[in-house]
Amino acid sequence: MEYLCAVNEMIAWRGKRMVFWADILLEHPEVFEQLPKGCVPVIWGYEQDHPLDAQAKSLSDIGAEFWIAPGTSSWQSLTGRASNCLGNIRNAARAAIDHGAGALVLTDWGDWGHWQPPSLSNLGILHFAIQSWSGPDQPDPDASAIDRVFYGSRETALSEAWMRLWNAGESLDPGVLNGTSPFYAMRYPQHGLHPEGEWEKRCANWSLETSQAYDAELQASLKVLDESPSQHRDVQELQFCVKLATWANARTRERGQSLPTDPGADEGLQAIEAELTRLWPMRSRPGGLSESLRKMRFALHPDGIRK
């Protein structure tokens, strides 16, 4: 509490209001009266079954002004987690209305290298805009809405390809939290220093059938583009997502079936690194790229160093 008050002094001196994650306040609502006046706790939760409603009620009951922060579900996914994204944001909007939240704040994280390009988050961004403006009873965005908002109704095939890609993850193994099994195969390789069996624990429902189904959906999203070629920049970002996800999905089959790593895996990874290096400066500052690439190499090489 002393630290929070000290930070608030620096912020208030500049004429601003402090917002802070609500974790401690939710665990210890009795400290509410000790909080600096005017600061705002923010409830966060990124799974569609996160108890946002109960947490919002808890803060409302003690008289706190609060905000709620759902997420786009793009991070640690490689191709998005559509149903989780839509459900999480809808539940946040409903809890905000039911319990009088002061605002909704959309989060879009970049855990472990921020490999997802910006356009992968468009589904969550549009859904959030609809939910926060018109309420949780509005329908989910479809391809035509994506096309209209992001592409001025000029990229029908690209919008349909994105919808296909965002939904590809629905064919993956269920029950994986805050990510997908292909991503975790890269983040928790067998050579890593993480707890033994981390990938197996997080992806306990992995099966060859779901992995193969995911591959089929990835290729189907590209086929949509093949039928109506586009020159838009986002095509390259979508293609990158498919390449990376396909490569990572192959690593899940090696893990799930106790197979050796494909001898050609590193060559494929180098091609993906080169593509990330080319795409990164189109949308981002240089900072972070080298660390992102190191974490990508870590999928095959200890310490992320290719020797």
VMD Tcl script that draws the C-alpha trace (Angstrom):
set ca {
  {0.00 0.00 0.00}
  {2.88 2.38 0.75}
  {4.28 1.75 -2.73}
  {0.89 2.32 -4.38}
  {0.43 5.59 -2.51}
  {3.93 6.75 -3.46}
  {3.30 6.03 -7.15}
  {-0.04 7.81 -6.95}
  {1.64 10.93 -5.55}
  {3.89 11.16 -8.60}
  {0.95 10.65 -10.94}
  {-1.43 13.05 -9.15}
  {1.29 15.74 -9.13}
  {1.17 15.58 -12.92}
  {-2.60 15.97 -12.94}
  {-3.31 12.37 -13.90}
  {-5.30 9.51 -12.39}
  {-3.63 6.25 -11.49}
  {-5.03 2.94 -12.67}
  {-3.70 -0.33 -11.28}
  {-4.42 -4.05 -11.56}
  {-7.10 -5.03 -9.07}
  {-5.59 -8.34 -7.91}
  {-4.73 -7.31 -4.34}
  {-7.96 -5.40 -3.85}
  {-9.96 -8.44 -4.94}
  {-8.06 -10.60 -2.44}
  {-8.22 -8.00 0.34}
  {-11.24 -5.73 -0.16}
  {-10.77 -4.45 3.40}
  {-7.91 -2.21 2.19}
  {-10.23 -0.24 -0.09}
  {-10.57 2.67 2.34}
  {-6.78 3.00 2.45}
  {-6.48 3.54 -1.30}
  {-5.64 7.02 -2.58}
  {-8.75 8.87 -3.66}
  {-9.43 8.86 -7.38}
  {-7.29 5.86 -8.36}
  {-8.97 3.11 -10.40}
  {-8.51 -0.67 -9.99}
  {-8.66 -2.69 -13.20}
  {-10.01 -6.23 -13.20}
  {-8.30 -8.41 -15.80}
  {-8.98 -11.91 -17.06}
  {-8.44 -13.42 -20.50}
  {-10.24 -16.76 -20.53}
  {-13.89 -16.87 -21.53}
  {-14.76 -18.55 -18.24}
  {-12.83 -16.09 -16.06}
  {-15.11 -14.94 -13.18}
  {-15.34 -11.34 -14.36}
  {-18.93 -11.04 -13.19}
  {-18.15 -12.16 -9.63}
  {-15.07 -9.95 -9.44}
  {-16.96 -6.94 -10.77}
  {-19.70 -7.52 -8.19}
  {-17.08 -7.71 -5.45}
  {-15.68 -4.29 -6.29}
  {-19.10 -2.79 -6.88}
  {-20.26 -4.00 -3.47}
  {-17.49 -2.08 -1.68}
  {-18.24 1.08 -3.64}
  {-15.12 1.09 -5.82}
  {-14.94 2.72 -9.21}
  {-13.35 0.09 -11.46}
  {-12.58 -0.86 -15.04}
  {-12.54 -4.28 -16.71}
  {-9.84 -5.50 -19.13}
  {-10.49 -8.50 -21.41}
  {-8.09 -9.43 -24.22}
  {-7.83 -10.21 -27.92}
  {-6.51 -13.77 -27.24}
  {-3.98 -13.31 -30.06}
  {-0.83 -13.77 -27.96}
  {0.68 -17.25 -27.52}
  {-1.77 -18.55 -30.12}
  {-0.01 -18.11 -33.53}
  {-3.40 -17.96 -35.31}
  {-5.79 -16.63 -32.69}
  {-8.31 -18.20 -30.31}
  {-11.59 -17.01 -31.79}
  {-14.22 -18.46 -29.47}
  {-12.21 -17.53 -26.39}
  {-11.70 -14.00 -27.70}
  {-15.38 -13.49 -28.45}
  {-16.59 -15.03 -25.20}
  {-14.10 -13.20 -22.99}
  {-14.91 -9.78 -24.44}
  {-18.67 -10.40 -24.38}
  {-18.54 -11.50 -20.74}
  {-16.50 -8.42 -19.86}
  {-19.08 -6.14 -21.50}
  {-21.92 -7.86 -19.69}
  {-20.17 -7.66 -16.32}
  {-19.37 -3.98 -16.92}
  {-23.02 -3.17 -17.59}
  {-24.40 -5.30 -14.76}
  {-22.07 -3.91 -12.11}
  {-21.44 -0.35 -13.24}
  {-17.83 -0.46 -14.44}
  {-16.43 2.91 -15.41}
  {-14.75 1.62 -18.57}
  {-13.66 -1.35 -20.61}
  {-10.00 -1.60 -21.67}
  {-8.88 -4.04 -24.38}
  {-5.50 -5.68 -23.87}
  {-3.29 -7.22 -26.55}
  {-0.14 -8.80 -25.16}
  {3.02 -10.10 -26.81}
  {4.25 -12.88 -24.54}
  {7.44 -14.66 -25.57}
  {8.46 -12.60 -28.56}
  {5.23 -11.09 -29.89}
  {5.30 -13.33 -32.96}
  {1.72 -12.45 -33.92}
  {1.41 -9.61 -36.45}
  {-0.97 -6.73 -35.64}
  {-3.69 -7.87 -38.04}
  {-4.16 -11.11 -36.07}
  {-5.81 -8.99 -33.36}
  {-8.40 -7.40 -35.66}
  {-11.18 -9.81 -34.69}
  {-10.80 -8.89 -31.02}
  {-10.48 -5.18 -31.77}
  {-13.69 -5.08 -33.81}
  {-15.62 -7.30 -31.41}
  {-14.52 -5.10 -28.50}
  {-15.61 -1.95 -30.33}
  {-19.05 -3.44 -30.96}
  {-19.50 -4.80 -27.45}
  {-18.29 -1.69 -25.65}
  {-20.41 0.63 -27.79}
  {-23.59 -1.38 -28.36}
  {-23.58 -3.97 -25.57}
  {-23.23 -7.75 -25.25}
  {-26.37 -8.65 -27.21}
  {-24.81 -7.76 -30.56}
  {-23.82 -10.56 -32.98}
  {-20.21 -11.63 -33.47}
  {-18.31 -9.96 -36.32}
  {-18.33 -11.85 -39.62}
  {-16.09 -11.58 -42.68}
  {-18.17 -8.80 -44.19}
  {-17.77 -6.70 -41.04}
  {-14.02 -7.27 -41.03}
  {-13.86 -6.27 -44.69}
  {-15.94 -3.14 -44.16}
  {-14.08 -1.85 -41.10}
  {-10.48 -2.76 -41.89}
  {-10.39 -2.88 -45.68}
  {-13.08 -0.48 -46.87}
  {-15.12 -3.36 -48.38}
  {-12.34 -4.04 -50.92}
  {-10.87 -7.30 -49.56}
  {-13.61 -9.92 -49.43}
  {-11.31 -12.91 -49.91}
  {-8.72 -11.65 -47.43}
  {-11.41 -11.07 -44.81}
  {-12.80 -14.55 -45.35}
  {-9.29 -15.99 -45.08}
  {-8.78 -14.23 -41.75}
  {-12.07 -15.62 -40.42}
  {-11.01 -19.08 -41.50}
  {-7.62 -18.67 -39.83}
  {-9.01 -17.22 -36.58}
  {-11.31 -20.23 -36.31}
  {-8.63 -22.78 -37.22}
  {-7.65 -23.08 -33.58}
  {-11.09 -24.45 -32.73}
  {-9.90 -27.76 -34.19}
  {-6.98 -27.94 -31.75}
  {-6.91 -29.86 -28.48}
  {-9.35 -28.34 -25.95}
  {-8.50 -27.13 -22.49}
  {-5.26 -25.27 -23.27}
  {-5.15 -22.01 -21.29}
  {-3.76 -18.68 -22.48}
  {-2.33 -20.14 -25.68}
  {-2.30 -23.14 -28.01}
  {-0.37 -26.41 -28.13}
  {1.71 -25.42 -31.21}
  {2.84 -22.24 -29.48}
  {3.69 -24.08 -26.27}
  {5.70 -26.65 -28.25}
  {7.99 -23.74 -29.19}
  {8.01 -22.08 -25.79}
  {8.59 -25.30 -23.84}
  {10.93 -27.42 -25.97}
  {12.42 -30.57 -24.50}
  {15.84 -28.95 -24.04}
  {14.48 -26.04 -21.99}
  {15.08 -25.29 -18.31}
  {11.36 -25.07 -17.58}
  {9.76 -27.72 -15.34}
  {9.93 -31.18 -16.88}
  {6.76 -32.14 -18.71}
  {5.51 -28.54 -18.99}
  {4.22 -28.98 -22.54}
  {2.57 -32.29 -21.67}
  {0.88 -30.72 -18.64}
  {-0.44 -27.71 -20.54}
  {-1.50 -29.76 -23.57}
  {-2.80 -32.91 -21.91}
  {-5.59 -33.31 -24.48}
  {-3.31 -33.21 -27.53}
  {-4.04 -35.81 -30.19}
  {-2.78 -36.58 -33.67}
  {-6.30 -36.10 -35.01}
  {-6.62 -32.55 -33.69}
  {-3.15 -31.67 -34.96}
  {-3.97 -32.93 -38.45}
  {-7.31 -31.12 -38.42}
  {-5.51 -27.88 -37.54}
  {-3.10 -28.33 -40.44}
  {-6.04 -28.79 -42.79}
  {-7.68 -25.58 -41.55}
  {-4.43 -23.65 -41.95}
  {-4.14 -24.68 -45.57}
  {-7.83 -23.96 -46.15}
  {-7.30 -20.33 -45.11}
  {-4.58 -19.97 -47.75}
  {-6.78 -21.58 -50.38}
  {-9.36 -18.83 -49.88}
  {-6.70 -16.33 -50.88}
  {-5.56 -18.41 -53.85}
  {-9.04 -18.20 -55.31}
  {-9.00 -14.39 -55.22}
  {-5.45 -13.01 -54.97}
  {-4.90 -9.74 -53.09}
  {-1.94 -7.37 -52.95}
  {-2.79 -6.02 -49.51}
  {0.02 -5.99 -46.92}
  {-2.05 -8.08 -44.50}
  {-1.86 -11.01 -46.91}
  {1.81 -11.33 -46.00}
  {0.97 -11.27 -42.31}
  {-1.65 -13.99 -42.74}
  {0.78 -16.13 -44.73}
  {3.39 -15.68 -42.02}
  {0.93 -16.85 -39.37}
  {0.18 -19.98 -41.39}
  {3.86 -20.77 -41.99}
  {4.77 -20.36 -38.33}
  {1.74 -22.30 -37.08}
  {2.36 -25.14 -39.54}
  {5.99 -25.38 -38.43}
  {5.05 -25.31 -34.74}
  {2.27 -27.84 -35.25}
  {4.81 -30.28 -36.69}
  {6.76 -29.94 -33.43}
  {3.63 -30.97 -31.48}
  {3.49 -34.20 -33.45}
  {7.10 -34.90 -32.55}
  {6.37 -34.22 -28.89}
  {3.07 -36.03 -28.80}
  {4.41 -39.14 -30.49}
  {7.95 -39.09 -29.00}
  {9.52 -38.70 -32.44}
  {12.92 -37.15 -33.24}
  {13.01 -33.62 -34.60}
  {12.76 -33.47 -38.38}
  {16.27 -32.88 -39.82}
  {14.82 -30.12 -42.00}
  {13.19 -28.27 -39.08}
  {16.00 -25.76 -38.63}
  {16.02 -24.83 -42.31}
  {12.31 -24.15 -42.08}
  {12.79 -22.11 -38.92}
  {15.47 -19.98 -40.57}
  {13.04 -19.15 -43.37}
  {10.44 -18.10 -40.80}
  {13.00 -15.96 -38.96}
  {13.86 -14.23 -42.21}
  {10.19 -13.53 -42.87}
  {9.66 -12.12 -39.37}
  {12.73 -9.91 -39.85}
  {11.24 -8.58 -43.10}
  {7.73 -8.01 -41.74}
  {8.61 -6.56 -38.33}
  {9.71 -3.05 -39.46}
  {6.59 -2.62 -41.58}
  {4.55 -2.15 -38.40}
  {6.92 -1.95 -35.44}
  {9.97 -0.16 -34.13}
  {13.25 -2.10 -34.27}
  {13.35 -2.64 -30.51}
  {12.38 -6.18 -29.56}
  {13.11 -7.90 -32.86}
  {16.41 -9.46 -31.82}
  {14.87 -10.81 -28.61}
  {11.88 -12.12 -30.54}
  {14.16 -13.98 -32.94}
  {16.23 -15.39 -30.07}
  {13.09 -16.79 -28.45}
  {12.03 -18.24 -31.79}
  {15.37 -20.01 -32.17}
  {14.97 -21.34 -28.64}
  {12.40 -23.77 -30.04}
  {15.33 -25.78 -31.41}
  {18.48 -24.29 -29.88}
  {19.36 -23.91 -26.19}
  {19.75 -20.23 -25.21}
  {18.33 -19.28 -28.62}
  {21.77 -19.48 -30.20}
  {22.26 -21.34 -33.48}
  {25.71 -22.95 -33.40}
}
mol new
graphics top color blue
foreach p $ca { graphics top sphere $p radius 0.5 }
foreach p [lrange $ca 0 end-1] q [lrange $ca 1 end] { graphics top cylinder $p $q radius 0.2 }
display resetview
